[in-house]
Amino acid sequence: MHFGGAIYSNFAPRIKQNEDTERITILDKSKKKSGNVKIRFRLRDGRDVDITHRTDIIADVAMLRKQFAEDGTLKPRVSVYDQNLLAAITARKMLKKKQDKIRL
């Protein structure tokens, strides 16, 4: 459309907000239904950065899927959980976030 010397478009340009797009999640690549696995974390920062980190934290696959969400927090309505595993996941996420900020 054209109004008085200025050209207006029906489509406004998308302005990217200054958001913190960095996410650390638990990566579940296991096909197992039972047994123990080492927990892996995935760090994503926008579309450009995608890093995986294998830890020495060992967890039961069924319990991990049942009790924990992808971001490492407890799922809603979970009252009985492994407190040591939650503490280990939280500590490793914080450590990983600090290391990657220093590296990036």
C-alpha positions in Angstrom: 0.0 0.0 0.0 1.1 3.5 -0.6 0.0 6.5 1.5 1.5 10.0 1.1 5.0 9.2 0.1 5.6 6.3 2.6 5.4 2.7 1.6 3.6 0.5 4.2 3.7 -3.2 4.1 1.2 -5.7 5.5 4.1 -7.6 7.0 6.0 -6.0 9.7 9.7 -7.0 10.2 10.2 -9.4 13.1 12.3 -7.9 15.8 14.3 -10.4 17.8 13.9 -9.8 21.5 16.9 -10.0 23.8 15.9 -13.2 25.4 18.1 -15.8 27.1 17.6 -18.7 24.6 20.1 -20.9 26.4 18.6 -24.2 27.6 20.1 -27.1 29.4 18.0 -30.3 29.2 18.4 -34.0 30.0 19.0 -35.9 26.7 17.3 -39.3 26.7 18.7 -41.2 23.8 18.3 -44.6 25.4 16.0 -47.2 23.9 16.1 -49.2 27.1 12.9 -49.7 29.2 14.8 -50.8 32.3 18.3 -50.8 33.7 20.8 -48.1 34.4 22.2 -45.4 32.1 24.6 -42.5 32.4 22.7 -39.2 32.2 23.5 -36.9 29.3 22.8 -33.2 29.1 22.1 -31.0 26.1 23.0 -27.3 25.9 21.3 -25.3 23.3 21.8 -21.6 22.6 19.6 -20.5 19.7 20.1 -22.4 16.5 23.9 -22.2 16.3 25.0 -24.0 19.5 24.0 -27.6 20.3 26.4 -29.3 22.7 25.9 -32.7 24.5 27.6 -33.6 27.7 27.9 -37.1 29.1 28.1 -37.3 32.9 29.1 -40.0 35.4 25.7 -39.8 37.1 24.0 -43.1 36.8 20.2 -43.4 37.0 17.5 -46.0 36.5 15.9 -45.3 33.1 12.3 -46.0 34.3 12.7 -43.9 37.4 14.3 -41.0 35.4 11.5 -40.9 32.8 8.8 -41.2 35.5 10.0 -38.6 38.0 12.0 -36.0 36.0 11.0 -33.6 33.3 13.2 -32.8 30.3 14.7 -29.7 32.0 15.8 -31.7 35.0 13.1 -30.6 37.4 10.5 -32.9 39.1 7.4 -33.6 37.1 4.2 -32.3 38.6 2.5 -34.4 41.3 5.7 -36.4 42.0 6.0 -36.7 45.8 8.4 -39.7 46.1 11.7 -39.2 44.3 15.4 -39.8 44.6 16.8 -36.8 46.5 20.4 -37.7 45.7 19.7 -37.9 42.0 17.8 -34.5 42.0 20.8 -32.9 43.9 23.3 -34.4 41.4 21.3 -33.2 38.4 20.9 -29.7 39.7 24.5 -29.4 40.7 25.7 -30.6 37.3 23.4 -28.3 35.4 24.7 -25.3 37.3 28.3 -26.4 36.8 27.8 -27.0 33.1 26.0 -23.6 32.6 29.0 -21.8 34.2 31.6 -23.7 32.2 29.8 -23.1 28.9 29.3 -19.4 29.5 33.1 -19.1 30.1 33.8 -21.1 27.0 31.3 -19.3 24.7 
